[in-house]
């Protein structure tokens, strides 16, 4: 019985570990790109919209479609928007970090 419980625990742990195969930074960058698209749309900056869309798709293409849970993306967008509301220079810094370091 102990062996069965041990195997069950190990199997459950492995299944849970497979559920999240991306870093929090990747999720943050996907949300940053989404928030940036909204910002550049308001400015009608089509070149920047295309750039962040392409970068977002490149990052997402590392995984199967739907790998990043939309609710997690939405939550991260909300958190970033709050930070950006408090500190206007926040978005350019995090966007630059994503462009340079997360691929």
N, C-alpha and C positions, 0 to 999 in steps of 0.2 A: 504494500500500500504506500509506503514511504517513497518507493521508487516511482510509482505512478504519479504521486503528487510532485515529486522533483522533476520528472519529465514534463508534466503539465506546466509547471512554473517556467521551465527553460523554454518550452515551445511558445508560451504566451509572451515571454520577454523578447524572443526573437521576432515574433510577429509585430509586436509594438515597435521594436527598433527599426523594422523595415518601413514603418508607416511614415517616418520623417527622415528623408534622405537629403535634406537640404539644410543649409545653415540659416540662422536667423538673419545674417547679413544679406543673404540672397533674397529672403522674403522682404526685408527692409528695402532693398534696391528695387524689387518689382513694385512695391508700393510707392517708392519715391518716383520711379518713372511714370507711374499712373498719375500721381499728384502733379508732376511736372507737365504732363500732357495737358491737363486742365489749365494750368498756369499759362502755357504757351498758346493754347487755344484762345484764351482771353486776350492775348497780345497779337493774335493772328499771325504767329511766327511759324509758318508751315515747315521750314527747314528744321527747326528745333523739335517740332512735333514728330517729324519723320525720324530724326535721330534717336529720340528717347523711345519711340515705338520700336524701332529696329533693335535697340539695345535690350529692351524688355523682352522682345520675342527671342532674341539670341539666348538670353538667360533662361527663359522658359523652355527653349528647345532642348536643353540638357536633359529634360525629364519628359515622361509621358504626359499627354494632355490631361489636365485636371489634377496633376500632382500637387500643385500649390492650392490648398483649400481656399476657396473664395472668401469664406468668412474670416480666415486668418489675414488675407490680403486687405479686406475691408477694415478690419480692426487696426492693422498697422497703418493704413492710410489715415484713419481717424487720429491715431496717436501722433503721427507725423504732422498732420494738419494743426493739432493743438500746439505742438512745439513750434511750428512755423508761425502760428498766430502770436505766440509770446516773443519770438525772436526772429525778425524778418530775414536776417542773413543766414538763417539755419538751412533753408532748402538748397541754395547754391553749393554750400560746403558738402552736404551729404550727397548731392547729385554728382559733384566732381569726384568724390571718393568712389561712388559706384562705377562711374565711367572708367576711372583709372585702375581700380583694384578688384572688382567683382565681375567675373565673366564665366 
